[in-house]
Amino acid sequence: MQQTIKAFIHKGDSHYVAECLEINVVTQGRTLDETVANLQEAVELHLAGEDVADYGLVPDPTLLVTIELGSRVA
């Protein structure tokens, strides 16, 4: 059983986009803080009332987020 749900955040055209790798959750936000908050809420709503073992997860899994930062060229 997995203890973490992995998510990836990247910058879109106008918003940050967060996508979970193990479960079907995608959300967005204008800032990184907003995106992470939206991601936490979306994951909670997605798993509410579900048996997380059906997803191969332990009860109360941790959310692990990787953020892709755009490269800056001087």
C-alpha positions as CSV (number, residue, x, y, z in Angstrom):
1,M,0.0,0.0,0.0
2,Q,1.3,3.4,-0.9
3,Q,1.6,6.1,1.8
4,T,1.8,9.0,-0.6
5,I,-0.2,10.5,-3.5
6,K,2.2,12.1,-5.9
7,A,1.2,15.3,-7.8
8,F,3.0,17.5,-10.3
9,I,2.5,21.2,-10.6
10,H,3.5,23.2,-13.7
11,K,2.9,26.6,-15.0
12,G,0.3,26.8,-17.8
13,D,-0.5,29.8,-19.9
14,S,-2.3,31.8,-17.2
15,H,-2.5,29.4,-14.2
16,Y,-0.6,26.8,-12.4
17,V,-1.9,23.3,-13.1
18,A,-1.7,20.4,-10.6
19,E,-2.2,16.8,-11.7
20,C,-2.2,13.7,-9.4
21,L,-0.3,10.7,-10.8
22,E,-2.1,7.9,-8.9
23,I,-5.7,9.2,-8.8
24,N,-7.7,11.1,-11.4
25,V,-7.5,14.6,-10.0
26,V,-6.5,17.8,-11.8
27,T,-6.9,21.4,-10.6
28,Q,-5.5,24.8,-11.1
29,G,-4.8,28.1,-9.4
30,R,-3.5,31.6,-10.1
31,T,-0.7,31.2,-7.5
32,L,1.3,28.2,-6.2
33,D,-0.4,28.6,-2.8
34,E,-3.9,28.7,-4.3
35,T,-3.0,25.7,-6.5
36,V,-1.8,23.6,-3.6
37,A,-4.8,24.5,-1.5
38,N,-7.1,23.6,-4.4
39,L,-5.2,20.3,-4.9
40,Q,-5.6,19.4,-1.2
41,E,-9.3,20.1,-1.4
42,A,-9.8,18.2,-4.7
43,V,-8.0,15.1,-3.4
44,E,-10.1,15.2,-0.2
45,L,-13.3,15.5,-2.2
46,H,-12.2,12.7,-4.6
47,L,-11.5,10.3,-1.8
48,A,-14.4,11.2,0.4
49,G,-16.6,8.2,1.1
50,E,-14.2,6.0,-0.9
51,D,-12.2,3.0,0.3
52,V,-8.7,4.3,-0.2
53,A,-7.4,0.7,-0.3
54,D,-9.2,0.4,-3.7
55,Y,-6.6,2.9,-4.9
56,G,-3.7,1.0,-3.2
57,L,-3.4,3.7,-0.5
58,V,-3.1,3.6,3.2
59,P,-5.7,5.5,5.3
60,D,-4.8,9.3,5.4
61,P,-2.1,9.2,2.7
62,T,0.4,12.1,2.4
63,L,0.3,14.4,-0.6
64,L,3.7,14.7,-2.2
65,V,4.0,17.6,-4.7
66,T,6.7,18.2,-7.3
67,I,6.8,21.7,-8.8
68,E,8.3,22.4,-12.2
69,L,9.9,25.9,-12.2
70,G,10.4,27.5,-15.5
71,S,14.0,28.2,-16.4
72,R,15.1,31.8,-16.5
73,V,17.4,32.9,-19.2
74,A,19.3,36.1,-18.6
